[in-house]
Amino acid sequence: MTMLISIAVFALSLSLLPFLILGVISSLKARWQNRRGASVLQPFRYIKKLYSKQDLSSKEASWISDLAPPMILASALLMAIFTPWLSFSPLVQGSDLFLVVYLFGLSRFFTILAALDSGSPLTGFGASREATLSILTEPALVLSLLSLAITAGSTDLNKVFAFSQTAAGGVLDVAIWSLAAATIFLTALIDLSRMPVDDPTTHLELTMIHESMVIEFGGRRMAMILVAYALRMVTLLGLASQCAIHALIAIPALQIAPMATIHILSIIGILAGAVAIALVETFFVKLKWTRVPEFIAYAVTLSLLGCGAALLGGGI
């Protein structure tokens, strides 16, 4: 795939996939709950409606509430550009592991800052929970990506996820990529405040995490926050999908698929992640807040196992 075609297809995917997976999740949940539900295109209509409305903010809010939504959107967009979450992502110089992690943290920082700036007890409560979850989940994301970096001998994510360097390997290679895929998926559920950590459709305000932080926003500001949320979701699901594809290619019994097939699998993998989220939110219940650290411990344990397998494989 030439560079121009790669950039065009990537731009089209970046414009459509984030909202499409939100629509797929909502539509599947409705059908599995014996409801008609909205169309998969409903997120597009909702964002359009928000952009046509007047901006709303708390009376106690300062200039921080004006700055935060654009910064949240900008950091999420940069994260989607620098992260190779699709096999046909154009190569961008500086796609470093730690840069991506810091962009994740920057988006979360401005979300928490905007929640505290509104002066509402509810938004402050949600910000406190978000900060707690970020402290517990960031090690899992960092360690999972670090295990891949150890294997590749570089922190450049373009080199880590390069299919040209991937070939049929041993059991450790399959294990490292599989553990990374599972860890990133669990991290996505936690970072995006999905079930079983949080119910994004709940009407109980005291149980909200992400929704309670942005409840004081409206109009274009809310639209920017929702677009950033969709970008973070597609980036995390794309990373998990890429790890799963690398795990399949590393199986000795399988032949390396043509790049055209890998490109198709990249899209299918993201949609499969959306289906998995819909399954979790339909057939699992929300955990008590005191049980959430136990759930996070699963992701941290998987990441530690991945690092152990990478070190055992002689990556350093």
C-alpha positions in Angstrom: 0.0 0.0 0.0 1.5 3.3 -1.1 1.9 6.2 1.4 -0.9 8.3 -0.2 -3.4 5.5 -0.2 -2.3 4.5 3.4 -2.9 8.1 4.6 -6.3 8.3 2.8 -7.6 5.0 4.2 -6.2 5.8 7.6 -7.9 9.2 7.6 -11.2 7.6 6.5 -10.9 5.0 9.2 -10.1 7.6 11.9 -13.2 9.6 10.9 -15.7 6.7 10.8 -14.5 3.9 13.1 -14.6 5.7 16.5 -18.3 6.5 16.1 -19.2 3.3 14.3 -18.0 1.1 17.2 -20.0 3.2 19.6 -23.1 2.6 17.5 -22.3 -1.1 17.2 -22.0 -1.5 21.0 -25.3 0.4 21.6 -27.2 -1.5 18.8 -26.0 -5.0 19.9 -26.8 -4.3 23.6 -30.3 -3.3 22.6 -30.9 -6.4 20.5 -29.5 -8.7 23.1 -31.8 -7.1 25.7 -34.8 -7.6 23.4 -35.1 -3.9 22.5 -35.1 -2.3 19.1 -32.5 0.2 19.9 -31.0 3.0 17.8 -29.2 2.8 14.5 -25.5 2.2 14.4 -25.3 5.7 12.9 -26.9 7.3 16.0 -23.5 8.5 17.4 -22.9 10.6 14.2 -26.3 12.2 14.6 -25.7 12.9 18.3 -22.4 14.6 17.7 -23.9 16.7 15.0 -26.8 17.7 17.3 -24.4 18.7 20.1 -22.3 20.9 17.7 -25.5 22.8 16.8 -26.3 23.6 20.4 -25.1 26.4 22.7 -22.2 25.7 25.0 -23.0 25.2 28.6 -20.8 25.3 31.7 -21.0 25.8 35.4 -21.3 29.3 36.8 -18.3 28.6 39.1 -16.2 27.5 36.1 -13.1 29.4 35.0 -11.1 29.6 31.8 -10.0 26.0 32.5 -13.3 24.7 31.4 -12.9 26.5 28.1 -9.4 25.1 27.6 -10.0 21.6 28.7 -12.3 20.2 26.0 -10.0 21.2 23.1 -7.0 19.9 24.9 -8.7 16.6 25.6 -9.6 16.3 22.0 -6.2 17.3 20.8 -4.4 14.8 23.0 -6.7 12.0 21.9 -6.2 12.9 18.3 -2.4 12.9 18.6 -2.6 9.6 20.4 -4.6 8.1 17.6 -2.1 9.5 15.0 1.1 8.4 16.8 -0.2 4.9 17.9 -0.1 2.1 15.2 -3.6 0.8 16.1 -4.1 -0.2 12.4 -1.8 -2.2 10.3 -2.0 0.4 7.5 -1.4 3.4 9.8 1.1 5.8 8.1 4.5 5.8 9.7 4.9 8.8 12.0 8.3 9.7 13.4 8.4 9.7 17.2 5.8 7.0 17.9 7.5 6.2 21.1 5.9 4.0 23.8 6.3 6.6 26.5 5.0 9.4 24.3 1.7 7.4 23.8 1.5 6.7 27.5 2.0 10.4 28.4 -0.7 11.4 25.8 -3.1 9.0 27.6 -2.2 10.7 30.8 -2.6 14.2 29.4 -6.1 13.5 28.2 -7.0 12.2 31.6 -5.3 15.1 33.4 -7.4 17.7 31.6 -10.6 15.7 32.1 -10.0 15.6 35.9 -9.0 19.3 35.9 -12.2 20.3 34.1 -14.3 18.2 36.5 -12.7 19.9 39.5 -13.0 23.4 37.9 -16.8 23.1 37.7 -17.1 23.2 41.5 -19.7 20.5 41.6 -19.5 17.8 44.4 -20.6 15.2 41.9 -17.9 16.0 39.3 -15.3 16.1 42.1 -16.4 12.7 43.3 -16.0 11.3 39.7 -12.6 12.9 39.3 -11.4 11.3 42.5 -12.4 7.9 41.3 -10.9 8.5 37.9 -7.6 9.5 39.5 -7.6 6.4 41.6 -8.3 4.1 38.6 -5.6 5.8 36.6 -3.0 5.2 39.3 -3.9 1.5 39.4 -4.3 0.9 35.6 -1.4 2.8 34.1 1.2 0.2 35.3 -0.7 -2.5 33.4 -0.7 -0.6 30.1 3.0 0.4 30.5 4.1 -3.1 31.4 2.2 -4.7 28.5 3.7 -2.4 25.9 7.1 -2.7 27.6 7.0 -6.5 27.2 6.6 -6.0 23.5 9.3 -3.4 23.4 11.7 -5.8 25.2 11.0 -8.4 22.5 11.5 -6.0 19.7 14.5 -4.3 21.3 13.0 -0.8 20.8 10.4 1.5 22.3 9.5 2.8 18.8 5.9 1.4 18.4 6.3 1.4 14.6 9.1 -1.1 15.0 7.4 -3.0 17.7 4.2 -3.6 15.6 6.0 -3.9 12.2 4.7 -7.0 10.4 7.8 -7.1 8.3 9.7 -8.2 11.3 7.1 -10.7 12.5 7.4 -14.3 11.6 6.4 -17.7 13.0 7.9 -18.0 16.5 7.8 -20.1 19.5 5.4 -20.5 22.4 6.8 -17.4 24.2 6.2 -15.1 21.2 2.5 -16.3 21.1 2.2 -15.9 24.8 3.7 -12.4 24.9 1.4 -11.0 22.2 -1.7 -12.8 23.6 -1.0 -11.5 27.1 -0.6 -8.0 25.8 -3.8 -8.2 23.8 -5.7 -9.4 26.9 -4.1 -6.7 29.1 -4.9 -3.8 26.8 -8.5 -5.0 26.4 -9.0 -5.1 30.2 -7.2 -1.7 30.4 -9.7 -0.3 27.9 -12.6 -1.5 29.9 -11.2 0.3 33.0 -9.9 3.5 31.2 -13.1 4.0 29.3 -15.3 3.4 32.4 -17.1 0.4 30.9 -18.6 -2.6 32.5 -17.9 -4.2 34.9 -16.0 -1.2 36.3 -18.7 1.4 35.5 -22.1 1.4 33.7 -22.1 4.2 31.1 -25.9 4.0 30.9 -26.7 4.1 34.6 -29.2 6.6 36.0 -27.5 6.4 39.5 -25.3 9.5 39.6 -23.3 8.4 42.6 -22.0 5.3 40.6 -20.8 7.3 37.6 -17.1 7.8 36.9 -16.5 9.3 33.5 -20.0 10.6 32.9 -20.1 12.4 36.3 -16.9 14.3 35.4 -18.4 15.8 32.2 -22.0 16.2 33.3 -21.6 19.9 33.6 -20.7 20.4 30.0 -23.0 20.8 27.0 -23.0 21.8 23.3 -19.7 21.9 21.4 -17.6 21.3 24.6 -19.5 18.1 25.2 -19.2 17.1 21.6 -15.4 17.5 21.7 -15.2 15.3 24.9 -17.3 12.6 23.3 -15.2 12.6 20.1 -12.1 12.3 22.3 -13.7 9.4 24.2 -14.5 7.6 20.9 -10.9 8.2 19.7 -9.5 6.7 22.9 -11.7 3.7 22.6 -10.8 2.9 18.9 -7.1 3.4 19.7 -7.1 0.9 22.7 -9.2 -1.6 20.8 -7.0 -1.2 17.8 -3.9 -1.9 19.9 -5.5 -5.0 21.4 -6.5 -6.1 17.9 -2.9 -5.6 16.5 -1.5 -7.7 19.4 -4.0 -10.5 18.7 -3.1 -10.5 15.0 0.6 -10.7 15.8 -0.1 -13.6 18.2 -1.8 -15.4 15.3 1.0 -14.8 12.9 3.5 -16.0 15.5 1.9 -19.4 15.7 4.3 -21.8 13.9 1.4 -23.8 12.3 0.0 -20.8 10.6 1.6 -19.2 7.5 2.1 -15.4 7.4 -1.0 -13.9 5.8 -0.7 -11.3 3.0 -0.7 -7.7 4.1 -4.1 -7.2 2.4 -5.6 -9.9 4.7 -3.9 -8.3 7.7 -5.4 -4.9 6.8 -8.9 -6.5 6.8 -8.2 -8.3 10.1 -7.3 -4.9 11.6 -10.8 -3.6 11.0 -12.4 -6.9 12.0 -10.4 -7.0 15.2 -11.7 -3.6 16.3 -15.3 -4.5 15.5 -14.7 -7.8 17.4 -13.6 -5.7 20.4 -16.8 -3.7 20.2 -18.8 -6.9 20.2 -16.9 -8.1 23.2 -17.6 -4.9 25.1 -21.3 -5.3 24.2 -21.3 -8.9 25.5 -19.7 -7.8 28.8 -22.1 -5.0 29.3 -25.1 -7.3 28.5 -24.3 -10.4 30.5 -22.1 -9.2 33.4 -23.0 -7.0 36.3 -21.3 -4.0 37.6 -18.7 -4.6 40.3 -18.8 -3.0 43.7 -16.3 -0.2 44.0 -14.4 -2.2 46.6 -14.1 -5.1 44.1 -12.7 -3.0 41.3 -9.1 -3.2 42.5 -9.3 -7.0 42.3 -10.4 -6.7 38.6 -7.6 -4.3 37.9 -5.2 -6.8 39.5 -6.0 -9.3 36.7 -4.7 -6.8 34.1 -1.6 -6.0 36.1 -0.9 -9.7 36.6 -1.2 -10.4 32.9 1.1 -7.6 32.1 3.7 -8.9 34.6 3.4 -12.3 33.1 4.1 -10.8 29.7 7.2 -9.0 30.9 8.4 -12.2 32.5 7.9 -14.1 29.3 9.7 -11.3 27.3 12.7 -11.4 29.8 12.7 -15.2 29.7 12.9 -15.1 25.9 16.2 -13.2 26.1 14.9 -9.9 24.8 17.6 -8.0 26.7 
